[in-house]
Every structure is written in C-alpha cells, then in structure tokens.
C-alpha cells in the first residue's frame, strides 16, 4: 500500500512540471511577443467586466449553497461569502478532484455560527453534487458538438468521449447502487462491536465507554451528512433552484471569456466559447495539478486552435482569464481564509469533537 501511495505521489510531482513544460512549449511555439502584443491590445474595460462576472459567479455559487440550508439555519449571503471563498482557496490549491475546501467551509461554519461540522458538510456535499450534475450536462453537450462538428483528429475525439463516458458511467453506477450502499452501511454496523473492542481502537473506549454510544455517534454523523442530500434530492423546488443557479453561474463564467475575446476584437461566438471553456475546465478538474494548472490552459489553447481562433488571441485570453480566476480564488479566497484563521483559528485546530463555540452564533 505504501508503495502505491509513493508511486502516486511521484506521479503527481512529475505530472505538474511535465504539463507546465508542454504549456511553455505551446506558448513558445505561438510566440511570447505575439501573446504579449495581443494582451496589450486587450480593452481594459473588458478585463474589468470579466472580473466583475467572476465575482458574480462566486456570489451565485454562494447563494446556491445558502438555498440548500434549512430555512431556519440560513445566514445571509454576505455572511457566508468569506467562508465560501476560503473554501474556494482550499479547492484551488488541492490537486485532483479538489475537495480540500469542503472541510474548511464546514469547520469555519461551525466556528462562526455554532452547530456540528457534519451537518454543514452535508449541505456542502449536496451543493457540490448539484453543481456537478449541471456541469455534466454542459459537458455532454459540448463534447458531442465537438465530435460532430469540429475538425479535430479521430484520436482526440475518442479520448474526449472515453473520458466523459467513464465519468458518466461512474455517476450512473453510484446512482444505481445507492440502495446497496445504504445496505452495506447497515451491514458494517454489525462490525462496530468488534471495532469497539479491538485493541488498536482502545482510544475510542476512552470517549465512548459502550458500543451503543459509539454507534449512536456514528449514526448521527452519517445522518447529518446524508439528510441535506436527501432533502435536496426529494424536493423539486430545491432541485430547480440548484439547477437554475448552477446553470446561470456557468453561463456567466463562459460569458466572462466571451467578453475577453471581444476585448481583443475576436468575434468567437458564445456557443463556441462555452464549449471551449466547458471541455477545458473538465480536463483541469480531472487533472492531478492544483487548480488544474497547466492542463486547463493547454486544453483551452488547443481547443481554440481547433475552432480556428487566432493563436495569439487564444493564448492571451486563456492566460488573462486564469489570472482573473486565480485572483479571485487565491487572492480573495486567501484573504478570507487568513481573516477567518485570525478570528477563529486555523482549520485543524480543534477544541473537541463537534464542539460548539459558545457565543459563536450571536
């Protein structure tokens, strides 16, 4: 097992410089002078508008998360936004599926407003699943459009279709096995007495003297996580809100790129921009580099070339859009995380399991 973990770490360490090296070669092939000339040609108001659209995207994402909370537990979007942005920072710096921000959000929600972290984690996971479902729809439309109408190599088309198909199959398998997964959890409960009595788990008996107490604790935590997901999935109104806010936010995200292209005088068309941004974002999401760095940029420039967009303009828009995104995710998100750390302590500093902070909700 340790050998596998070591190999995975080595792969991650090698993959990032490798893909960044490929991106460097792509940019050098286009010509750095050509890219800089295009960037200097960019209208400054277009950059400001694109940045404002990015901020609007984060606000819509935060609003979507708020709508998944119980009405009596909802806080204002402005109160939730710093915590949400701190989570964005965690997600950007986390390689792969980028789930590092979710525990950060749950921790600071508990510290700021009291309550159990697992209850907040449930709303965060429901929010992530709803957004993922909507993004998957955009991705399927985009990939099918490229396969049918864009003149790229057959190998590239097969690669895109295969990767997307694997993701769709994974989602379908989880959906079809959801009841069996519940049954598996119930079966695992039968093993709890053995776990509780085992010698390596001696520390558990210090906090939970009886197996019944340990089982009640675990059941409560699982219920806290699963209840928001089940509540959202069982409400047509909640699903409609999640889907509408997710779709609206993604369209604004793509519109920001369209604005940047227009700032260079490139009339790319919103549909093509949406397809380019959606597919390149997907490749960034499934990559093993933090924030999809290198993978997304390379994919976006390649897709722009497939659509016949001028290479210098494509590279300039790609780099400027990433600077704006990282400015929000790392800049604003980092400032929010630093502020929350100063006020409530760093995520990971615990005063006890699921301990509420006295006066935190005042």
C-alpha positions as CSV (number, residue, x, y, z in Angstrom):
1,X,0.0,0.0,0.0
2,X,2.8,2.4,0.9
3,X,4.5,1.6,-2.5
4,X,1.3,2.5,-4.3
5,X,1.0,5.8,-2.4
6,X,4.6,6.6,-3.1
7,X,4.1,5.9,-6.8
8,X,1.0,8.2,-6.8
9,X,2.9,11.0,-5.1
10,X,5.8,10.6,-7.6
11,X,3.3,10.7,-10.5
12,X,1.8,13.9,-9.2
13,X,5.3,15.5,-8.7
14,X,6.3,14.6,-12.2
15,X,3.0,15.4,-14.0
16,X,2.8,19.1,-13.0
17,X,6.3,20.1,-14.3
18,X,5.7,17.9,-17.3
19,X,2.4,19.6,-18.3
20,X,3.8,23.0,-17.4
21,X,6.7,22.3,-19.7
22,X,4.3,21.3,-22.5
23,X,2.4,24.6,-21.9
24,X,5.6,26.5,-22.1
25,X,6.5,24.9,-25.4
26,X,3.0,25.7,-26.8
27,X,3.3,29.3,-25.7
28,X,6.8,29.5,-27.2
29,X,5.6,28.0,-30.5
30,X,2.9,30.7,-30.6
31,X,5.4,33.3,-29.7
32,X,5.7,35.2,-26.5
33,X,5.9,38.5,-28.4
34,X,2.8,37.7,-30.2
35,X,1.0,36.8,-27.0
36,X,2.1,40.0,-25.2
37,X,1.1,42.1,-28.2
38,X,-2.4,40.5,-28.0
39,X,-2.6,41.1,-24.3
40,X,-1.6,44.8,-24.7
41,X,-4.3,45.1,-27.3
42,X,-6.9,43.9,-24.8
43,X,-9.5,46.6,-23.8
44,X,-9.1,47.4,-20.2
45,X,-12.9,47.7,-19.6
46,X,-13.2,44.1,-20.9
47,X,-10.9,42.9,-18.2
48,X,-12.9,44.8,-15.5
49,X,-16.2,43.4,-16.8
50,X,-14.7,39.9,-16.9
51,X,-13.5,40.2,-13.3
52,X,-17.0,41.5,-12.2
53,X,-18.6,38.5,-13.9
54,X,-16.2,36.2,-12.0
55,X,-17.3,37.8,-8.7
56,X,-20.9,37.4,-9.7
57,X,-20.2,33.7,-10.4
58,X,-18.9,33.2,-6.8
59,X,-21.9,35.1,-5.4
60,X,-24.3,32.8,-7.3
61,X,-22.4,29.7,-6.1
62,X,-22.6,31.0,-2.5
63,X,-26.4,31.8,-3.0
64,X,-26.9,28.2,-4.3
65,X,-25.2,26.8,-1.2
66,X,-27.4,29.0,1.1
67,X,-30.6,27.8,-0.6
68,X,-29.7,24.2,0.4
69,X,-29.6,25.0,4.1
70,X,-32.7,24.7,6.2
71,X,-34.7,27.9,6.2
72,X,-34.2,28.4,10.0
73,X,-30.4,27.9,9.6
74,X,-29.8,30.1,6.7
75,X,-27.4,33.1,7.0
76,X,-27.1,36.0,4.7
77,X,-25.0,35.5,1.5
78,X,-22.6,38.3,2.7
79,X,-22.1,36.4,6.0
80,X,-21.4,33.1,4.1
81,X,-19.3,34.6,1.3
82,X,-16.0,34.8,3.3
83,X,-16.3,31.2,4.4
84,X,-17.2,30.1,0.8
85,X,-14.2,32.0,-0.6
86,X,-11.9,30.4,1.9
87,X,-13.2,27.0,0.7
88,X,-12.5,28.1,-2.9
89,X,-8.9,28.8,-1.9
90,X,-8.7,25.2,-0.5
91,X,-10.1,23.8,-3.6
92,X,-7.8,25.7,-5.9
93,X,-4.7,24.5,-4.2
94,X,-5.8,20.9,-3.9
95,X,-4.8,18.6,-6.7
96,X,-7.1,16.3,-8.5
97,X,-10.8,16.4,-7.6
98,X,-10.1,19.4,-5.4
99,X,-12.1,18.7,-2.3
100,X,-9.8,20.4,0.2
101,X,-12.1,23.4,0.5
102,X,-15.1,21.5,1.8
103,X,-13.7,20.6,5.3
104,X,-12.5,24.2,5.5
105,X,-16.0,25.6,4.9
106,X,-17.6,23.1,7.4
107,X,-15.0,24.0,10.0
108,X,-15.5,27.7,9.8
109,X,-19.3,27.4,9.6
110,X,-19.2,25.5,12.9
111,X,-16.8,28.1,14.4
112,X,-18.7,31.1,13.2
113,X,-22.3,30.0,13.8
114,X,-22.1,27.0,16.1
115,X,-23.5,23.6,15.3
116,X,-22.0,20.4,14.1
117,X,-19.5,20.4,11.2
118,X,-21.0,17.2,9.7
119,X,-24.4,19.0,9.4
120,X,-22.7,21.8,7.4
121,X,-20.7,19.3,5.4
122,X,-23.9,17.7,4.3
123,X,-25.1,20.9,2.7
124,X,-21.7,21.5,1.1
125,X,-21.7,18.0,-0.5
126,X,-25.3,18.5,-1.7
127,X,-24.2,21.8,-3.3
128,X,-21.2,20.1,-4.9
129,X,-23.3,17.2,-6.3
130,X,-25.9,19.5,-7.7
131,X,-23.3,21.7,-9.4
132,X,-21.6,18.6,-10.7
133,X,-24.8,17.3,-12.3
134,X,-25.4,20.6,-14.1
135,X,-21.8,20.8,-15.3
136,X,-22.0,17.2,-16.6
137,X,-25.0,18.2,-18.8
138,X,-23.0,21.1,-20.2
139,X,-20.0,18.8,-20.8
140,X,-22.1,16.2,-22.6
141,X,-23.5,18.8,-25.0
142,X,-20.0,20.3,-25.6
143,X,-18.3,17.0,-26.3
144,X,-21.0,15.9,-28.7
145,X,-20.8,19.2,-30.5
146,X,-17.0,18.8,-30.9
147,X,-17.2,15.2,-32.0
148,X,-19.9,16.0,-34.6
149,X,-18.9,19.4,-36.0
150,X,-15.3,20.2,-35.2
151,X,-12.4,19.1,-37.4
152,X,-10.0,17.5,-34.9
153,X,-8.2,14.2,-35.1
154,X,-10.1,11.0,-34.5
155,X,-7.8,10.1,-31.6
156,X,-8.7,13.4,-29.8
157,X,-12.4,12.8,-30.3
158,X,-12.1,9.2,-29.0
159,X,-10.1,10.4,-26.0
160,X,-12.7,13.0,-25.0
161,X,-15.6,10.6,-25.5
162,X,-13.9,7.9,-23.5
163,X,-13.0,10.2,-20.5
164,X,-16.5,11.7,-20.4
165,X,-18.1,8.2,-20.8
166,X,-16.1,6.9,-17.8
167,X,-17.3,9.8,-15.7
168,X,-20.9,9.3,-16.7
169,X,-20.7,5.6,-16.0
170,X,-19.2,6.3,-12.6
171,X,-22.1,8.6,-11.7
172,X,-24.7,6.1,-13.0
173,X,-23.1,3.2,-11.0
174,X,-23.2,5.3,-7.8
175,X,-26.8,6.2,-8.5
176,X,-27.9,2.6,-9.2
177,X,-26.0,1.3,-6.2
178,X,-27.2,3.9,-3.8
179,X,-29.6,1.5,-2.0
180,X,-26.9,-1.2,-1.9
181,X,-24.5,1.3,-0.4
182,X,-27.1,2.0,2.3
183,X,-27.4,-1.7,2.9
184,X,-23.6,-2.0,3.1
185,X,-23.5,0.7,5.7
186,X,-26.1,-1.2,7.7
187,X,-24.1,-4.4,7.5
188,X,-21.0,-2.5,8.7
189,X,-22.9,-1.6,11.8
190,X,-22.7,-5.2,12.8
191,X,-18.9,-4.9,12.9
192,X,-18.9,-2.0,15.2
193,X,-18.8,-4.1,18.4
194,X,-15.6,-5.8,17.1
195,X,-14.1,-2.5,16.2
196,X,-15.0,-1.0,19.6
197,X,-13.5,-4.0,21.5
198,X,-10.3,-4.2,19.4
199,X,-7.0,-3.4,21.0
200,X,-5.9,-0.8,18.4
201,X,-9.1,1.1,19.0
202,X,-8.6,1.4,22.7
203,X,-8.7,5.2,22.4
204,X,-12.3,5.0,21.3
205,X,-13.3,3.4,24.6
206,X,-12.0,6.5,26.4
207,X,-14.6,8.7,24.7
208,X,-17.2,6.0,24.1
209,X,-17.3,3.6,27.0
210,X,-20.0,1.5,25.4
211,X,-20.5,0.3,21.8
212,X,-24.0,1.8,21.8
213,X,-22.6,5.2,22.4
214,X,-20.1,4.8,19.6
215,X,-22.8,3.5,17.2
216,X,-25.2,6.4,18.1
217,X,-22.3,8.9,17.5
218,X,-21.5,7.5,14.0
219,X,-25.2,7.2,13.1
220,X,-25.7,10.9,14.0
221,X,-22.8,12.0,11.9
222,X,-23.9,9.9,8.9
223,X,-27.4,11.3,9.2
224,X,-26.1,14.8,9.4
225,X,-24.2,14.4,6.1
226,X,-26.9,12.5,4.3
227,X,-30.0,14.4,5.4
228,X,-29.3,17.6,3.3
229,X,-28.6,15.5,0.2
230,X,-31.8,13.5,0.6
231,X,-33.7,16.7,1.4
232,X,-32.5,18.4,-1.8
233,X,-33.0,15.3,-4.0
234,X,-36.5,14.9,-2.7
235,X,-37.6,18.4,-3.3
236,X,-38.4,19.5,-6.9
237,X,-38.3,23.2,-5.8
238,X,-34.8,22.7,-4.3
239,X,-33.5,20.9,-7.3
240,X,-34.9,23.6,-9.6
241,X,-33.1,26.3,-7.6
242,X,-29.8,24.4,-7.6
243,X,-30.0,23.7,-11.3
244,X,-31.0,27.3,-12.2
245,X,-28.3,28.9,-10.1
246,X,-25.7,26.4,-11.3
247,X,-26.6,26.9,-15.0
248,X,-26.7,30.7,-14.5
249,X,-23.3,30.8,-12.8
250,X,-21.7,28.7,-15.5
251,X,-23.2,30.8,-18.3
252,X,-21.7,33.9,-16.6
253,X,-18.4,32.1,-16.3
254,X,-18.4,31.4,-20.0
255,X,-19.6,35.0,-20.7
256,X,-16.5,36.4,-18.9
257,X,-14.3,34.6,-21.5
258,X,-16.5,35.8,-24.3
259,X,-16.1,39.4,-23.1
260,X,-12.3,38.9,-23.1
261,X,-12.4,37.6,-26.7
262,X,-14.4,40.6,-27.7
263,X,-11.9,42.8,-25.9
264,X,-9.4,41.6,-28.5
265,X,-11.8,42.2,-31.4
266,X,-12.3,38.4,-31.8
267,X,-15.9,37.5,-32.6
268,X,-15.8,33.9,-31.5
269,X,-19.4,33.4,-30.6
270,X,-20.9,32.5,-27.2
271,X,-21.6,28.9,-28.1
272,X,-18.1,28.1,-29.2
273,X,-16.7,29.9,-26.1
274,X,-19.0,27.8,-23.9
275,X,-17.8,24.6,-25.5
276,X,-14.1,25.6,-25.2
277,X,-14.4,26.6,-21.6
278,X,-16.5,23.7,-20.5
279,X,-14.2,21.0,-22.0
280,X,-11.0,22.7,-20.9
281,X,-12.4,23.1,-17.4
282,X,-13.2,19.4,-17.3
283,X,-9.7,18.5,-18.2
284,X,-8.5,20.8,-15.5
285,X,-10.9,19.2,-13.0
286,X,-9.7,15.6,-13.7
287,X,-6.0,16.6,-13.7
288,X,-3.7,16.0,-10.7
289,X,-2.3,19.5,-10.6
290,X,-3.6,22.2,-8.2
291,X,-6.3,24.2,-9.7
292,X,-5.9,22.3,-13.0
293,X,-2.8,24.4,-13.7
294,X,-1.2,23.6,-17.0
295,X,-3.8,21.1,-18.0
296,X,-6.7,23.5,-18.5
297,X,-4.6,26.2,-20.2
298,X,-3.1,23.7,-22.6
299,X,-6.5,22.2,-23.4
300,X,-8.1,25.6,-23.9
301,X,-5.4,26.8,-26.3
302,X,-5.7,23.5,-28.2
303,X,-9.5,23.8,-28.5
304,X,-9.2,27.4,-29.6
305,X,-6.9,26.3,-32.4
306,X,-9.4,23.6,-33.4
307,X,-12.1,26.3,-33.7
308,X,-9.8,28.4,-35.9
309,X,-9.2,31.2,-33.3
310,X,-6.0,33.2,-33.8
311,X,-3.3,31.6,-31.6
312,X,-2.0,34.8,-30.0
313,X,-5.5,35.9,-29.0
314,X,-6.4,32.4,-27.7
315,X,-3.3,32.3,-25.5
316,X,-3.8,35.9,-24.3
317,X,-7.4,35.3,-23.3
318,X,-6.5,32.0,-21.7
319,X,-3.8,33.5,-19.6
320,X,-5.7,36.6,-18.6
321,X,-8.8,34.6,-17.7
322,X,-6.7,32.3,-15.5
323,X,-5.0,35.3,-13.8
324,X,-8.5,36.7,-13.0
325,X,-9.7,33.3,-11.7
326,X,-6.7,32.8,-9.5
327,X,-7.0,36.4,-8.4
328,X,-10.5,35.5,-7.0
329,X,-9.7,32.0,-5.8
330,X,-6.2,32.6,-4.4
331,X,-6.3,36.3,-3.8
332,X,-9.7,36.9,-2.4
333,X,-10.0,33.4,-1.1
334,X,-6.6,33.6,0.6
335,X,-7.5,36.9,2.3
336,X,-10.8,35.4,3.6
337,X,-9.0,32.3,4.9
338,X,-6.4,34.5,6.6
339,X,-9.1,36.6,8.2
340,X,-11.0,33.6,9.4
341,X,-7.9,32.0,10.7
342,X,-7.1,35.1,12.8
343,X,-10.6,35.2,14.2
344,X,-11.4,31.6,14.8
345,X,-8.1,29.8,14.5
346,X,-6.8,27.6,11.7
347,X,-8.8,24.7,10.3
348,X,-7.4,21.7,12.1
349,X,-7.2,23.3,15.5
350,X,-10.0,21.6,17.4
351,X,-11.3,22.3,20.9
352,X,-13.1,18.9,20.9
353,X,-15.1,16.6,18.6
354,X,-18.0,18.6,17.2
355,X,-17.7,21.1,20.0
356,X,-19.9,24.2,19.5
357,X,-18.3,27.6,20.1
358,X,-20.0,29.5,22.9
359,X,-21.5,32.7,21.7
360,X,-20.5,32.0,18.1
361,X,-24.0,32.4,16.8
362,X,-24.6,35.7,18.4
